[in-house]
């Protein structure tokens, strides 16, 4: 992966922040998460494959949000560095 310039990092942080702050996306994340939890609750206790698949899906959803949050943080750090 190619390293980003300072400005690219800041721009990416701005776009990631807009995504995270978007109420429609927030509702989508929560809706998908809730649907997965409901599926886990409805899954037969012996259906470990489905439980595992849903648990992995929840982890992926969490990872996407965490990556966006990390990009926002990286942009804040970069802005702070540039201010010195």
TIKOL-459367 format. One record per residue: residue number from 0; residue in one letter; chain; x, y, z of N, C-alpha, C, O in turn. Coordinates in steps of 0.2 Angstrom, whole numbers, plus 2048, in hexadecimal, padded with zeros to 3 digits. Example, Ala and Ser with C-alpha at 12.3 -4.5 7.8 and 13.67 -1.06 7.14 Angstrom:
BEGIN
n  res  chain  n_xx  n_yy  n_zz  ca_xx  ca_yy  ca_zz  c_xx  c_yy  c_zz  o_xx  o_yy  o_zz
0  A  A  842  7E4  827  83E  7EA  827  842  7F0  827  847  7EF  82A
1  S  A  840  7F5  823  844  7FB  824  840  800  827  843  806  828
***
This chain:
BEGIN
n  res  chain  n_xx  n_yy  n_zz  ca_xx  ca_yy  ca_zz  c_xx  c_yy  c_zz  o_xx  o_yy  o_zz
0  X  A  804  7FA  800  800  800  800  804  806  800  809  807  804
1  X  A  803  80B  7FC  807  811  7FB  805  816  801  7FF  817  803
2  X  A  80A  819  804  80A  81D  809  806  824  807  807  826  801
3  X  A  802  826  80B  7FE  82C  80A  802  832  80C  806  832  810
4  X  A  801  838  808  804  83E  80A  800  841  810  7FB  83E  811
5  X  A  803  846  813  800  849  819  7F9  84B  817  7F4  84A  81A
6  X  A  7F8  84F  811  7F2  851  80F  7ED  84C  80D  7E7  84C  80E
7  X  A  7EF  846  80A  7EB  841  808  7E8  83E  80F  7E2  83C  80F
8  X  A  7EC  83D  814  7EA  83A  81A  7E5  83F  81D  7E0  83C  820
9  X  A  7E6  845  81D  7E1  84A  820  7DA  84A  81C  7D5  84A  81E
10  X  A  7DB  849  815  7D5  849  811  7D1  842  812  7CB  843  812
11  X  A  7D5  83D  813  7D1  837  814  7CE  837  81B  7C8  834  81C
12  X  A  7D1  83A  820  7CE  83B  826  7C7  83F  826  7C2  83D  829
13  X  A  7C7  844  822  7C1  848  821  7BC  844  81E  7B6  844  820
14  X  A  7BD  840  819  7B8  83C  815  7B6  837  81A  7B0  835  81A
15  X  A  7BA  834  81E  7B8  82E  823  7B4  831  828  7AF  82E  82A
16  X  A  7B5  837  82A  7B1  83B  82F  7AA  83C  82D  7A5  83B  830
17  X  A  7AA  83E  826  7A3  83F  823  79F  839  823  799  839  824
18  X  A  7A2  834  822  79F  82D  821  79C  82B  828  797  829  829
19  X  A  7A1  82C  82D  79F  82A  834  799  82E  837  795  82C  83B
20  X  A  799  834  835  794  839  837  78E  839  833  789  83C  835
21  X  A  78E  835  82E  788  835  82A  782  831  82E  783  82B  82F
22  X  A  77C  834  82F  777  830  833  775  82A  82F  773  825  832
23  X  A  774  82A  828  772  825  825  776  81F  825  774  819  826
24  X  A  77D  820  825  782  81B  826  782  818  82D  782  812  82E
25  X  A  781  81C  832  781  81A  839  77B  815  83A  77B  810  83D
26  X  A  775  817  837  76F  813  837  770  80C  833  76E  807  836
27  X  A  774  80D  82E  775  806  82A  77A  802  82E  778  7FC  82E
28  X  A  77F  805  831  784  800  835  780  7FD  83B  780  7F7  83C
29  X  A  77C  801  83E  778  7FE  844  773  7F9  841  772  7F4  845
30  X  A  76F  7FB  83C  76B  7F6  839  76E  7EF  837  76B  7EA  839
31  X  A  773  7F0  834  777  7E9  832  779  7E6  838  778  7E0  839
32  X  A  77C  7E9  83D  77E  7E6  843  778  7E3  847  779  7DD  849
33  X  A  773  7E7  847  76D  7E4  84B  76A  7DE  847  768  7D9  84B
34  X  A  76A  7DE  841  767  7D8  83D  76C  7D2  83E  769  7CC  83F
35  X  A  772  7D3  83F  777  7CD  840  776  7CB  847  776  7C4  848
36  X  A  775  7CF  84C  774  7CD  853  76D  7C9  853  76D  7C4  856
37  X  A  768  7CB  850  762  7C8  850  763  7C1  84C  760  7BC  84F
38  X  A  767  7C0  847  768  7BA  844  76C  7B5  848  76A  7AF  849
39  X  A  770  7B8  84C  774  7B4  851  76F  7B1  856  770  7AB  858
40  X  A  76B  7B5  859  766  7B3  85E  761  7AE  85B  75F  7A9  85F
41  X  A  760  7AE  855  75B  7AA  852  75E  7A3  84F  75B  79E  84E
42  X  A  765  7A3  84F  768  79D  84D  768  797  852  769  799  858
43  X  A  767  791  84F  767  78C  854  76E  78B  857  773  78D  854
44  X  A  76D  789  85E  773  789  862  779  784  85F  77F  785  860
45  X  A  777  77F  85B  77C  77B  858  77E  77D  851  783  77A  84E
46  X  A  77C  782  84F  77E  785  848  784  789  849  784  78F  848
47  X  A  789  786  84A  790  78A  84B  792  78D  845  795  793  846
48  X  A  791  78A  83F  794  78D  839  790  794  838  794  799  836
49  X  A  78A  794  839  786  79B  838  788  7A0  83D  789  7A6  83C
50  X  A  789  79D  844  78B  7A2  849  792  7A5  848  793  7AB  849
51  X  A  796  7A1  845  79D  7A3  844  79D  7A8  83E  7A0  7AD  83E
52  X  A  799  7A7  839  798  7AB  833  796  7B2  835  798  7B7  833
53  X  A  791  7B2  839  78E  7B8  83C  793  7BC  840  793  7C2  840
54  X  A  796  7B8  844  79B  7BC  849  7A1  7BF  845  7A3  7C4  846
55  X  A  7A3  7BB  83F  7A8  7BE  83B  7A5  7C5  838  7A9  7CA  837
56  X  A  79F  7C4  835  79C  7CA  832  79C  7D0  837  79D  7D6  835
57  X  A  79A  7CF  83D  79A  7D4  842  7A1  7D7  843  7A1  7DD  844
58  X  A  7A6  7D3  843  7AD  7D5  844  7AF  7DA  83E  7B2  7DF  83F
59  X  A  7AD  7D8  838  7AE  7DB  832  7AB  7E2  832  7AE  7E7  831
60  X  A  7A5  7E2  834  7A1  7E9  835  7A4  7ED  83A  7A5  7F3  838
61  X  A  7A7  7EA  83F  7AA  7EE  844  7B1  7F1  842  7B3  7F6  843
62  X  A  7B4  7ED  83E  7BB  7EE  83B  7BA  7F4  836  7BE  7F9  836
63  X  A  7B5  7F4  832  7B4  7FA  82D  7B3  800  831  7B6  805  830
64  X  A  7AF  800  836  7AE  806  83A  7B5  808  83E  7B6  80E  83E
65  X  A  7B8  804  840  7BE  805  844  7C4  808  83F  7C7  80D  841
66  X  A  7C4  806  839  7C8  808  834  7C7  810  832  7CB  814  832
67  X  A  7C0  811  831  7BE  818  830  7C0  81C  836  7C3  822  835
68  X  A  7BF  81A  83C  7C1  81E  842  7C8  81F  843  7CB  824  844
69  X  A  7CC  81A  841  7D4  81A  841  7D6  820  83C  7DB  823  83D
70  X  A  7D3  820  836  7D5  825  831  7D3  82C  833  7D7  830  832
71  X  A  7CE  82D  837  7CC  833  83A  7D1  835  83F  7D4  83B  83F
72  X  A  7D3  830  843  7D8  832  848  7DF  833  845  7E3  838  847
73  X  A  7E1  82F  83F  7E7  831  83C  7E7  838  839  7EC  83B  839
74  X  A  7E2  83A  836  7E1  841  833  7E2  846  839  7E5  84B  838
75  X  A  7DF  845  83F  7E0  84A  844  7E7  84A  846  7EA  84F  848
76  X  A  7EB  844  847  7F2  844  848  7F6  848  843  7FA  84C  845
77  X  A  7F4  847  83D  7F8  84A  838  7F7  852  838  7FB  856  837
78  X  A  7F0  854  839  7EF  85B  83A  7F3  85E  83F  7F6  864  83F
79  X  A  7F4  85A  845  7F7  85D  84B  7FF  85D  849  802  862  84B
80  X  A  801  859  845  808  859  843  80A  85F  83F  80F  862  840
81  X  A  805  860  83A  806  866  836  805  86D  839  808  872  837
82  X  A  802  86D  83F  801  873  842  807  875  846  808  87B  848
83  X  A  80C  871  847  812  872  84B  817  876  847  81C  878  849
***
